[in-house]
Amino acid sequence: MRALIIAAVIALSGCTSMNPINWITPHKMEIQQGNYVTEDAVAKLKPGMTRSQVRFLLGTPLLTDSFHNNRWDYPYQDSKQGKLVDKKLLTVFFEGDTMVRVEGTAQPAERAILPLDASAPAKQAPEAPKQ
């Protein structure tokens, strides 16, 4: 009986789907790297803004190249289970201290921002019950 069990284990160990070593895999966590810049933040950028205004809206750029002082790069990548899921690059160009243009793609807005309807009546707080 032992010889039969040993023969079965040896025969099945060659099968990759039946190999118990492949059943146990290490945990691969989600890794987000770079600047998470949303479309609504990019929509607020206007040509002629200063570097400090752009930094206030988008945050400090991950890459500032000393050889290309007129551009800031905001890269972003997302990995899940060890595989690259999303990769984006947003580049802001300057002339002197003022922003000229923006190229690349940003992350979608986290939630839709609806404009306030000025024609809608204001809601009043409920009155306290009278005693």
N, C-alpha and C positions, 0 to 999 in steps of 0.2 A: 504494500500500500504506500509506503514511504517513497519507493522508487517511482510510482505513478505520480505522486504529488510533486516530486522534484522534477520529473520530466515535464509536467504541465507548467510549472513555474518557469522553467528554462524556455519552453516553447512560447509562452505568452510574454516573456520579457522582451522578445524581439519586436513585438507589436507596439508601436508608439502610443496608440490610444489606450492600450491596456497597461502600459508601464506606470506603476504607482508613483514613480519619481516625477512624472509630468502632471500629476494631480495636484501637487503642492507647488504653487508659484508664489513668489514674493509679491507683496503689495506694491503697486506702482501708483503713486499719488499724482494728483492733478497739479501741474506746475504752470503758473502764469508768470511770465517775465516781461518786463518793459513797462512802458507808460500806457495806462488804460485811458485813452482819449476818446470821448464820445462825440457823436455828430452834432449834438446841441452845443457843446463847447466850441467846436470848430465853426459853427454857424455864427457865433458871437464875434469871431475875428473879423476885423475890417482892415483893408489896406491903410497904411499910415499909422498904425498902432506902434507904440514903442516896444522894445524888448521886455521891459518890466511888465507892461500890460499883457503881453503874450504869455510871459511866465506866470502871471497871476491867473490867467484863464486856463492854461494847459498844464501848468506845473513845470518843474525843472526838467529840461530835456535830458534823456538818457545819454545821448551822444552829442557832444559839441566838438567839432573837428578844428584843431588849431590851424590846419592848412586851408580850410574853407570856413572862415569866420563868419561868412554871410548866410549860413544855414544851420538850422537845428533839426535833428532827426529824433522822432518819437517812435521807436520800434515797439512792437508788441507781438508776443507769440504765446500760444496756449497748447500744452501737451496733456493728453489724457491717456492713461495706461501705456505710457512710454511712446506714444505716437503723436506727431504734430497734427493738431486739429485746426488751428487758426494762426495765420501770420499776416500782420499788417504793418505798414510803414507810412507815417505821416511826416512830411518834410515842410518846414517853414523857412522861407527865404527872406532875407533882409538886404536893404541897401543902407549902409551906415547904421543908424539906430532905429530905422522904421521898417515895418513889415511890408513886403511887396506882394507876395503870393503864397499860397498853400497848395501842396501837391500830395497825393496819396489818398488812402482811405482810413476812416476812423471807425470805431466801434458804434453799433447802433445805440440810439438813446435808450436809457434804461426804462423810461416810461414816457408816454406821449404827454406833451405839455399842451394843454388846451387853453386857448385865450379866454380871458374873463369876459363874460357877457354883461356889458354895462346896462343893457336894457332890461335885464332880469331884476325883479324886485328883491330887495334885501330881506333876508330872513331875520325875524325878530326872536329874541330869546323868550321862552315861555314864561308867563307871569306866575308869581308865587300864589298859591291858593289863599283866598281871603278867609279869615276866621271870624 
